[in-house]
Amino acid sequence: MKSSAQITAQGAYVPQKIMTNQDFEKIIETSDEWIQQRTGIIERRITAQDEYTSDISYKAVLDLQQKYNVELSDVDMIINATLTPDYKTPSVASYVQARLGIKNAGALDINAACAGFAYGLNLANGLITSGQNKKILVIGAETLSKITDYEDRSTCILFGDGAGAFLVEYSETEASFIASTSGSDGDKGHNLYCSELSQEMFGEQLENEGNIVQNGRGVYKWAVGNVPNIIDETINKSDYNKEDIDWFVPHSANARMIESICDKANITKEKALMSLAYYGNTSSATIPLAIDLAVQENKINNGDILMLVGFGGGLAYASTLIKWTL
């Protein structure tokens, strides 16, 4: 299906509070050197006690509006990708819609964890190309610090808070979306979860109720084994070759993992855009944050081809190949 959707603006927001690796040395047995070697993370941002996903989502949209001077009153859909909503209901998207004062917009949250932003972009492309919508805000935002067990040495060093937003609009002449794919290995969901109403999965009891639990080795093995195939599958749906990719934007989970994915996918690691060094793993926000950083550094040029791949809890994944037209 030929796309009729164009990305016309982007923005981001991270909380003011910084939590460094040295801060973790005071609360668990670890070191700055160990964390950097294992993950590539130097620091991460942490929301205030009374600061929630809707707050940072809203601020990411304000940043988008300020940078590109775009009109948002005619937005007709808001898609918020998050696994850390303020409430079970109303959705974060509804709360953002209210704060923005956009009266004629639909609003929904989607939860595909770290793949959420890529899913949201693909959903926006489908809705606009089908003619159902004309102008959509896609937001990826997380307050993972609120579901992190800071006594769990293996996971607490990883996660941070942040938000990113894209504006996607109907365009007859300059579409951004080239090809996409999505899927899930649901039978491996026990490798990364956060329990809620149910305390068991596939008949097995879950641990650490209400907090993130991750089998890092299991997720690493899955990502390195599958993400290169996801890239190939997406490229094969297009008229492009892998060599045409200017920037690879994977979910910023772990620097070592991304290096291994690049090696196996035959993509030079210099093409990988990441946000984890100073923001940590922000789940659905890592991809828009990585792109925002690259835009600030003038790395991305008009016409560049970007391969976005989100993967994580589920184990769900989604990719989208886009042409940068901002």
Secondary structure, DSSP 8 states (H G I E B T S, - for coil): ----EEEEEEEEE--SEEEEHHHHHTTSS--HHHHHHHH---EEEE--TT--HHHHHHHHHHHHHHHHT---TT--EEEEE-SS-S-SSS-HHHHHHHHHT-TT-EEEEE--GGGHHHHHHHHHHHHHHTTS-SEEEEEEEEEGGGG--TT-TTTTTTB-EEEEEEEEEE-SS---EEEEEEEE-GGGGGGEEE-SS--EETTEE--STTSEEE-HHHHHHHHHHHHHHHHHHHHHTSS--GGG-SEEEE--S-HHHHHHHHHHHT--GGGB---HHHH-B-GGGHHHHHHHHHHHTT---TT-EEEEEEEEGGGEEEEEEEE---
